[in-house]
Amino acid sequence: MPELSRFFGIVILMYFRDHPPPHFHARYGEYEAKFSIEDGTILEGRLPKRAASLVSEWYSLHVSELWAAWNAAAVRQTPSKINPLE
């Protein structure tokens, strides 16, 4: 499972050959949530409000890179790292 980015204790991950809809995973401590690449909403799980807000901000800056990562991971290619939120 490639790690795409890491910032403020949040780790952004994507599984190889994962099932639709296109999504990415965000972990923060004991919490995990799955976010839609289509619109940035949480599909499953939960994060604390502040962590979810940071992931949403990061998502809005990197949505095109997330699509590229999804397409790479779908064919078992390692996606490129994505810059963290600063």
Solvent accessible surface area in square Angstrom, and as a share of the most:
residue,aa,sasa,rsa
1,M,93,0.42
2,P,18,0.11
3,E,51,0.23
4,L,1,0.00
5,S,7,0.04
6,R,143,0.52
7,F,10,0.04
8,F,124,0.52
9,G,53,0.51
10,I,1,0.00
11,V,22,0.13
12,I,0,0.00
13,L,10,0.05
14,M,1,0.00
15,Y,75,0.28
16,F,56,0.23
17,R,163,0.60
18,D,32,0.17
19,H,99,0.44
20,P,104,0.66
21,P,72,0.45
22,P,31,0.19
23,H,1,0.00
24,F,0,0.00
25,H,20,0.09
26,A,0,0.00
27,R,90,0.33
28,Y,78,0.30
29,G,75,0.72
30,E,158,0.71
31,Y,71,0.27
32,E,65,0.29
33,A,2,0.01
34,K,18,0.08
35,F,2,0.01
36,S,8,0.05
37,I,0,0.00
38,E,129,0.58
39,D,85,0.44
40,G,10,0.10
41,T,71,0.41
42,I,71,0.36
43,L,70,0.35
44,E,106,0.47
45,G,55,0.53
46,R,143,0.52
47,L,12,0.06
48,P,39,0.25
49,K,181,0.77
50,R,164,0.60
51,A,3,0.02
52,A,18,0.14
53,S,56,0.36
54,L,19,0.10
55,V,0,0.00
56,S,49,0.32
57,E,91,0.41
58,W,0,0.00
59,Y,26,0.10
60,S,74,0.48
61,L,114,0.56
62,H,20,0.09
63,V,51,0.29
64,S,84,0.54
65,E,70,0.31
66,L,0,0.00
67,W,84,0.29
68,A,62,0.48
69,A,4,0.03
70,W,27,0.09
71,N,92,0.47
72,A,20,0.15
73,A,1,0.01
74,A,47,0.36
75,V,100,0.57
76,R,145,0.53
77,Q,111,0.49
78,T,107,0.62
79,P,9,0.06
80,S,89,0.57
81,K,144,0.61
82,I,8,0.04
83,N,104,0.54
84,P,55,0.34
85,L,14,0.07
86,E,181,0.81
